Amino acid sequence: MSKKTVYMIAAAVLVLSAIGELCGVHLHSPAWWPLPFGYDIFFGFFGCWLLIILAKIIMTPLLQRDETYYDDPKGGENDE
């Protein structure tokens, strides 16, 4: 896809969205049902907390190495 095609698609979506809003179709409303007070704050806080915990659980075994990972397996300097 060229840049021109991407810009044309973005412009078309913007125009269709604006026409929909003018006709009373609210495609981008914040919520379709009433949310309790502070829902966004709690959702954001616990969502970030959950992402941090999952990242630690999943990424730690993948990225962490043993303390002796870079040590020479022979136990001394290489004599060449």
N, CA, C and O atoms as a Tinker XYZ file with bonds, in Angstrom:
   320  protein
     1  N      0.839000   -1.185000    0.000000    73     2
     2  CA     0.000000    0.000000    0.000000    64     1     3
     3  C      0.879000    1.241000    0.000000    63     2     4     5
     4  O      1.881000    1.313000    0.712000    81     3
     5  N      0.499000    2.177000   -0.781000    73     3     6
     6  CA     1.245000    3.428000   -0.806000    64     5     7
     7  C      0.698000    4.375000    0.264000    63     6     8     9
     8  O     -0.375000    4.153000    0.823000    81     7
     9  N      1.457000    5.426000    0.531000    73     7    10
    10  CA     1.024000    6.414000    1.519000    64     9    11
    11  C     -0.282000    7.076000    1.100000    63    10    12    13
    12  O     -1.154000    7.345000    1.926000    81    11
    13  N     -0.397000    7.331000   -0.191000    73    11    14
    14  CA    -1.594000    8.000000   -0.693000    64    13    15
    15  C     -2.838000    7.150000   -0.419000    63    14    16    17
    16  O     -3.879000    7.686000   -0.039000    81    15
    17  N     -2.740000    5.837000   -0.607000    73    15    18
    18  CA    -3.863000    4.941000   -0.362000    64    17    19
    19  C     -4.246000    4.938000    1.118000    63    18    20    21
    20  O     -5.428000    4.970000    1.459000    81    19
    21  N     -3.246000    4.899000    1.986000    73    19    22
    22  CA    -3.504000    4.900000    3.430000    64    21    23
    23  C     -4.177000    6.207000    3.842000    63    22    24    25
    24  O     -5.120000    6.195000    4.633000    81    23
    25  N     -3.701000    7.326000    3.316000    73    23    26
    26  CA    -4.302000    8.625000    3.642000    64    25    27
    27  C     -5.734000    8.711000    3.117000    63    26    28    29
    28  O     -6.594000    9.293000    3.777000    81    27
    29  N     -5.997000    8.154000    1.969000    73    27    30
    30  CA    -7.350000    8.177000    1.412000    64    29    31
    31  C     -8.302000    7.331000    2.259000    63    30    32    33
    32  O     -9.447000    7.724000    2.482000    81    31
    33  N     -7.839000    6.183000    2.727000    73    31    34
    34  CA    -8.662000    5.332000    3.592000    64    33    35
    35  C     -8.940000    6.037000    4.911000    63    34    36    37
    36  O    -10.070000    6.013000    5.398000    81    35
    37  N     -7.918000    6.667000    5.496000    73    35    38
    38  CA    -8.103000    7.394000    6.751000    64    37    39
    39  C     -9.080000    8.549000    6.572000    63    38    40    41
    40  O     -9.919000    8.790000    7.440000    81    39
    41  N     -8.979000    9.261000    5.463000    73    39    42
    42  CA    -9.893000   10.369000    5.195000    64    41    43
    43  C    -11.322000    9.865000    5.019000    63    42    44    45
    44  O    -12.265000   10.497000    5.496000    81    43
    45  N    -11.488000    8.737000    4.340000    73    43    46
    46  CA   -12.819000    8.171000    4.146000    64    45    47
    47  C    -13.440000    7.753000    5.475000    63    46    48    49
    48  O    -14.625000    7.989000    5.708000    81    47
    49  N    -12.654000    7.141000    6.338000    73    47    50
    50  CA   -13.158000    6.746000    7.663000    64    49    51
    51  C    -13.540000    7.975000    8.471000    63    50    52    53
    52  O    -14.562000    7.969000    9.158000    81    51
    53  N    -12.748000    9.012000    8.401000    73    51    54
    54  CA   -13.041000   10.254000    9.122000    64    53    55
    55  C    -14.336000   10.882000    8.616000    63    54    56    57
    56  O    -15.169000   11.312000    9.413000    81    55
    57  N    -14.509000   10.938000    7.299000    73    55    58
    58  CA   -15.724000   11.529000    6.727000    64    57    59
    59  C    -16.951000   10.702000    7.092000    63    58    60    61
    60  O    -17.978000   11.262000    7.475000    81    59
    61  N    -16.862000    9.380000    6.979000    73    59    62
    62  CA   -17.992000    8.526000    7.334000    64    61    63
    63  C    -18.340000    8.634000    8.817000    63    62    64    65
    64  O    -19.513000    8.603000    9.187000    81    63
    65  N    -17.330000    8.758000    9.652000    73    63    66
    66  CA   -17.564000    8.916000   11.083000    64    65    67
    67  C    -18.270000   10.240000   11.365000    63    66    68    69
    68  O    -19.206000   10.293000   12.164000    81    67
    69  N    -17.823000   11.304000   10.710000    73    67    70
    70  CA   -18.450000   12.616000   10.911000    64    69    71
    71  C    -19.894000   12.603000   10.424000    63    70    72    73
    72  O    -20.768000   13.170000   11.080000    81    71
    73  N    -20.162000   11.966000    9.283000    73    71    74
    74  CA   -21.526000   11.877000    8.764000    64    73    75
    75  C    -22.401000   11.077000    9.732000    63    74    76    77
    76  O    -23.549000   11.444000    9.981000    81    75
    77  N    -21.865000    9.995000   10.271000    73    75    78
    78  CA   -22.613000    9.199000   11.235000    64    77    79
    79  C    -22.949000    9.983000   12.493000    63    78    80    81
    80  O    -24.055000    9.866000   13.020000    81    79
    81  N    -22.015000   10.774000   12.975000    73    79    82
    82  CA   -22.274000   11.595000   14.163000    64    81    83
    83  C    -23.339000   12.645000   13.879000    63    82    84    85
    84  O    -24.189000   12.911000   14.728000    81    83
    85  N    -23.299000   13.240000   12.698000    73    83    86
    86  CA   -24.297000   14.247000   12.342000    64    85    87
    87  C    -25.688000   13.639000   12.203000    63    86    88    89
    88  O    -26.686000   14.314000   12.453000    81    87
    89  N    -25.762000   12.390000   11.811000    73    87    90
    90  CA   -27.057000   11.716000   11.644000    64    89    91
    91  C    -27.581000   11.117000   12.945000    63    90    92    93
    92  O    -28.670000   10.544000   12.963000    81    91
    93  N    -26.834000   11.238000   14.016000    73    91    94
    94  CA   -27.301000   10.736000   15.307000    64    93    95
    95  C    -26.802000    9.360000   15.660000    63    94    96    97
    96  O    -27.212000    8.808000   16.682000    81    95
    97  N    -25.934000    8.785000   14.857000    73    95    98
    98  CA   -25.354000    7.477000   15.164000    64    97    99
    99  C    -24.050000    7.730000   15.917000    63    98   100   101
   100  O    -23.076000    8.202000   15.330000    81    99
   101  N    -24.027000    7.425000   17.191000    73    99   102
   102  CA   -22.859000    7.708000   18.026000    64   101   103
   103  C    -21.938000    6.486000   18.049000    63   102   104   105
   104  O    -22.057000    5.618000   18.915000    81   103
   105  N    -21.038000    6.437000   17.101000    73   103   106
   106  CA   -20.134000    5.298000   16.996000    64   105   107
   107  C    -19.019000    5.344000   18.024000    63   106   108   109
   108  O    -18.493000    4.303000   18.417000    81   107
   109  N    -18.657000    6.522000   18.456000    73   107   110
   110  CA   -17.501000    6.686000   19.336000    64   109   111
   111  C    -17.899000    7.176000   20.719000    63   110   112   113
   112  O    -17.159000    7.941000   21.337000    81   111
   113  N    -19.037000    6.755000   21.207000    73   111   114
   114  CA   -19.446000    7.162000   22.542000    64   113   115
   115  C    -18.572000    6.445000   23.567000    63   114   116   117
   116  O    -18.118000    5.330000   23.310000    81   115
   117  N    -18.329000    7.053000   24.707000    73   115   118
   118  CA   -17.447000    6.427000   25.698000    64   117   119
   119  C    -17.996000    5.117000   26.247000    63   118   120   121
   120  O    -17.222000    4.208000   26.547000    81   119
   121  N    -19.317000    5.000000   26.384000    73   119   122
   122  CA   -19.886000    3.752000   26.894000    64   121   123
   123  C    -21.312000    3.632000   26.393000    63   122   124   125
   124  O    -22.026000    4.625000   26.258000    81   123
   125  N    -21.712000    2.411000   26.124000    73   123   126
   126  CA   -23.077000    2.170000   25.674000    64   125   127
   127  C    -24.017000    1.932000   26.846000    63   126   128   129
   128  O    -25.233000    1.884000   26.659000    81   127
   129  N    -23.482000    1.785000   28.039000    73   127   130
   130  CA   -24.286000    1.558000   29.223000    64   129   131
   131  C    -23.669000    2.374000   30.357000    63   130   132   133
   132  O    -22.488000    2.716000   30.291000    81   131
   133  N    -24.434000    2.688000   31.380000    73   131   134
   134  CA   -23.882000    3.490000   32.479000    64   133   135
   135  C    -22.841000    2.700000   33.274000    63   134   136   137
   136  O    -23.057000    1.541000   33.627000    81   135
   137  N    -21.724000    3.344000   33.544000    73   135   138
   138  CA   -20.660000    2.704000   34.316000    64   137   139
   139  C    -20.646000    3.278000   35.729000    63   138   140   141
   140  O    -20.986000    4.446000   35.918000    81   139
   141  N    -20.260000    2.481000   36.722000    73   139   142
   142  CA   -20.210000    2.997000   38.090000    64   141   143
   143  C    -19.134000    4.072000   38.240000    63   142   144   145
   144  O    -18.192000    4.139000   37.452000    81   143
   145  N    -19.289000    4.899000   39.252000    73   143   146
   146  CA   -18.346000    5.989000   39.502000    64   145   147
   147  C    -16.944000    5.431000   39.758000    63   146   148   149
   148  O    -16.781000    4.507000   40.556000    81   147
   149  N    -15.945000    5.982000   39.092000    73   147   150
   150  CA   -14.567000    5.577000   39.292000    64   149   151
   151  C    -14.177000    4.306000   38.566000    63   150   152   153
   152  O    -13.098000    3.764000   38.803000    81   151
   153  N    -15.029000    3.825000   37.693000    73   151   154
   154  CA   -14.745000    2.580000   36.973000    64   153   155
   155  C    -13.456000    2.691000   36.172000    63   154   156   157
   156  O    -12.632000    1.776000   36.193000    81   155
   157  N    -13.274000    3.803000   35.466000    73   155   158
   158  CA   -12.093000    3.968000   34.624000    64   157   159
   159  C    -10.807000    3.962000   35.442000    63   158   160   161
   160  O     -9.797000    3.398000   35.022000    81   159
   161  N    -10.853000    4.593000   36.611000    73   159   162
   162  CA    -9.670000    4.654000   37.470000    64   161   163
   163  C     -9.301000    3.253000   37.957000    63   162   164   165
   164  O     -8.141000    2.847000   37.878000    81   163
   165  N    -10.284000    2.525000   38.457000    73   163   166
   166  CA   -10.011000    1.179000   38.962000    64   165   167
   167  C     -9.603000    0.233000   37.840000    63   166   168   169
   168  O     -8.701000   -0.587000   38.014000    81   167
   169  N    -10.256000    0.344000   36.702000    73   167   170
   170  CA    -9.920000   -0.505000   35.568000    64   169   171
   171  C     -8.485000   -0.244000   35.118000    63   170   172   173
   172  O     -7.739000   -1.187000   34.852000    81   171
   173  N     -8.097000    1.025000   35.030000    73   171   174
   174  CA    -6.734000    1.363000   34.627000    64   173   175
   175  C     -5.704000    0.890000   35.639000    63   174   176   177
   176  O     -4.679000    0.320000   35.268000    81   175
   177  N     -5.977000    1.127000   36.921000    73   175   178
   178  CA    -5.026000    0.737000   37.962000    64   177   179
   179  C     -4.834000   -0.773000   37.998000    63   178   180   181
   180  O     -3.702000   -1.255000   37.967000    81   179
   181  N     -5.919000   -1.515000   38.064000    73   179   182
   182  CA    -5.801000   -2.964000   38.157000    64   181   183
   183  C     -5.334000   -3.582000   36.843000    63   182   184   185
   184  O     -4.674000   -4.622000   36.850000    81   183
   185  N     -5.669000   -2.953000   35.713000    73   183   186
   186  CA    -5.169000   -3.443000   34.438000    64   185   187
   187  C     -3.660000   -3.310000   34.347000    63   186   188   189
   188  O     -2.979000   -4.237000   33.910000    81   187
   189  N     -3.129000   -2.157000   34.757000    73   187   190
   190  CA    -1.671000   -1.961000   34.751000    64   189   191
   191  C     -0.997000   -2.901000   35.750000    63   190   192   193
   192  O      0.048000   -3.482000   35.457000    81   191
   193  N     -1.589000   -3.042000   36.904000    73   191   194
   194  CA    -1.047000   -3.949000   37.915000    64   193   195
   195  C     -0.985000   -5.375000   37.375000    63   194   196   197
   196  O      0.010000   -6.076000   37.566000    81   195
   197  N     -2.051000   -5.799000   36.702000    73   195   198
   198  CA    -2.084000   -7.139000   36.133000    64   197   199
   199  C     -1.029000   -7.305000   35.038000    63   198   200   201
   200  O     -0.388000   -8.353000   34.958000    81   199
   201  N     -0.842000   -6.296000   34.202000    73   199   202
   202  CA     0.181000   -6.367000   33.157000    64   201   203
   203  C      1.579000   -6.489000   33.760000    63   202   204   205
   204  O      2.404000   -7.245000   33.247000    81   203
   205  N      1.852000   -5.767000   34.825000    73   203   206
   206  CA     3.166000   -5.832000   35.470000    64   205   207
   207  C      3.403000   -7.226000   36.045000    63   206   208   209
   208  O      4.472000   -7.805000   35.853000    81   207
   209  N      2.421000   -7.759000   36.741000    73   207   210
   210  CA     2.560000   -9.093000   37.344000    64   209   211
   211  C      2.748000  -10.153000   36.264000    63   210   212   213
   212  O      3.621000  -11.012000   36.385000    81   211
   213  N      1.944000  -10.099000   35.221000    73   211   214
   214  CA     2.080000  -11.086000   34.148000    64   213   215
   215  C      3.407000  -10.956000   33.426000    63   214   216   217
   216  O      4.002000  -11.963000   33.040000    81   215
   217  N      3.880000   -9.732000   33.236000    73   215   218
   218  CA     5.175000   -9.544000   32.589000    64   217   219
   219  C      6.292000  -10.137000   33.438000    63   218   220   221
   220  O      7.222000  -10.746000   32.910000    81   219
   221  N      6.201000   -9.961000   34.751000    73   219   222
   222  CA     7.225000  -10.538000   35.623000    64   221   223
   223  C      7.180000  -12.059000   35.591000    63   222   224   225
   224  O      8.222000  -12.716000   35.575000    81   223
   225  N      5.983000  -12.616000   35.582000    73   223   226
   226  CA     5.850000  -14.070000   35.603000    64   225   227
   227  C      6.304000  -14.672000   34.264000    63   226   228   229
   228  O      6.980000  -15.701000   34.244000    81   227
   229  N      5.941000  -14.045000   33.173000    73   227   230
   230  CA     6.236000  -14.609000   31.852000    64   229   231
   231  C      7.646000  -14.255000   31.388000    63   230   232   233
   232  O      8.357000  -15.118000   30.875000    81   231
   233  N      8.058000  -13.006000   31.557000    73   231   234
   234  CA     9.325000  -12.554000   30.978000    64   233   235
   235  C     10.540000  -12.914000   31.828000    63   234   236   237
   236  O     11.634000  -13.069000   31.286000    81   235
   237  N     10.380000  -13.051000   33.126000    73   235   238
   238  CA    11.530000  -13.374000   33.968000    64   237   239
   239  C     12.188000  -14.693000   33.565000    63   238   240   241
   240  O     13.409000  -14.721000   33.412000    81   239
   241  N     11.450000  -15.775000   33.387000    73   239   242
   242  CA    12.121000  -17.018000   32.970000    64   241   243
   243  C     12.743000  -16.924000   31.578000    63   242   244   245
   244  O     13.736000  -17.595000   31.298000    81   243
   245  N     12.177000  -16.107000   30.716000    73   243   246
   246  CA    12.705000  -16.001000   29.363000    64   245   247
   247  C     13.984000  -15.171000   29.286000    63   246   248   249
   248  O     14.876000  -15.472000   28.493000    81   247
   249  N     14.072000  -14.131000   30.107000    73   247   250
   250  CA    15.183000  -13.187000   29.989000    64   249   251
   251  C     16.275000  -13.360000   31.037000    63   250   252   253
   252  O     17.424000  -12.999000   30.785000    81   251
   253  N     15.949000  -13.897000   32.190000    73   251   254
   254  CA    16.927000  -13.990000   33.267000    64   253   255
   255  C     17.833000  -15.198000   33.057000    63   254   256   257
   256  O     17.365000  -16.284000   32.714000    81   255
   257  N     19.116000  -15.002000   33.264000    73   255   258
   258  CA    20.105000  -16.075000   33.118000    64   257   259
   259  C     20.706000  -16.406000   34.481000    63   258   260   261
   260  O     20.591000  -15.634000   35.433000    81   259
   261  N     21.350000  -17.570000   34.553000    73   259   262
   262  CA    22.045000  -17.945000   35.779000    64   261   263
   263  C     23.199000  -16.999000   36.043000    63   262   264   265
   264  O     23.662000  -16.301000   35.141000    81   263
   265  N     23.663000  -16.978000   37.293000    73   263   266
   266  CA    24.787000  -16.109000   37.653000    64   265   267
   267  C     26.070000  -16.539000   36.945000    63   266   268   269
   268  O     26.954000  -15.714000   36.715000    81   267
   269  N     26.178000  -17.791000   36.607000    73   267   270
   270  CA    27.394000  -18.302000   35.971000    64   269   271
   271  C     27.263000  -18.383000   34.452000    63   270   272   273
   272  O     28.012000  -19.116000   33.806000    81   271
   273  N     26.336000  -17.650000   33.886000    73   271   274
   274  CA    26.063000  -17.732000   32.440000    64   273   275
   275  C     27.274000  -17.318000   31.609000    63   274   276   277
   276  O     27.563000  -17.935000   30.584000    81   275
   277  N     27.987000  -16.272000   32.047000    73   275   278
   278  CA    29.107000  -15.767000   31.260000    64   277   279
   279  C     30.467000  -16.293000   31.728000    63   278   280   281
   280  O     31.496000  -15.939000   31.151000    81   279
   281  N     30.482000  -17.108000   32.736000    73   279   282
   282  CA    31.751000  -17.658000   33.208000    64   281   283
   283  C     32.310000  -18.662000   32.209000    63   282   284   285
   284  O     31.573000  -19.296000   31.454000    81   283
   285  N     33.633000  -18.786000   32.227000    73   283   286
   286  CA    34.303000  -19.744000   31.343000    64   285   287
   287  C     34.008000  -21.153000   31.847000    63   286   288   289
   288  O     34.178000  -21.423000   33.036000    81   287
   289  N     33.577000  -22.045000   30.986000    73   287   290
   290  CA    33.254000  -23.405000   31.463000    64   289   291
   291  C     34.475000  -24.161000   31.951000    63   290   292   293
   292  O     34.331000  -25.111000   32.721000    81   291
   293  N     35.692000  -23.769000   31.525000    73   291   294
   294  CA    36.910000  -24.465000   31.971000    64   293   295
   295  C     37.370000  -23.960000   33.341000    63   294   296   297
   296  O     38.170000  -24.620000   34.004000    81   295
   297  N     36.884000  -22.829000   33.757000    73   295   298
   298  CA    37.237000  -22.315000   35.061000    64   297   299
   299  C     38.448000  -21.425000   35.090000    63   298   300   301
   300  O     38.828000  -20.971000   36.169000    81   299
   301  N     39.077000  -21.148000   33.972000    73   299   302
   302  CA    40.257000  -20.306000   33.938000    64   301   303
   303  C     40.345000  -19.529000   32.644000    63   302   304   305
   304  O     39.425000  -19.542000   31.826000    81   303
   305  N     41.468000  -18.852000   32.473000    73   303   306
   306  CA    41.656000  -18.099000   31.242000    64   305   307
   307  C     42.043000  -19.017000   30.101000    63   306   308   309
   308  O     42.650000  -20.067000   30.313000    81   307
   309  N     41.698000  -18.627000   28.920000    73   307   310
   310  CA    42.039000  -19.425000   27.749000    64   309   311
   311  C     43.493000  -19.194000   27.372000    63   310   312   313
   312  O     43.920000  -18.049000   27.224000    81   311
   313  N     44.242000  -20.248000   27.218000    73   311   314
   314  CA    45.621000  -20.138000   26.750000    64   313   315
   315  C     45.647000  -20.533000   25.287000    63   314   316   317
   316  O     45.350000  -21.674000   24.935000    81   315
   317  N     45.993000  -19.608000   24.464000    73   315   318
   318  CA    46.014000  -19.910000   23.037000    64   317   319
   319  C     47.392000  -19.970000   22.516000    63   318   320
   320  O     47.592000  -20.214000   21.326000    81   319
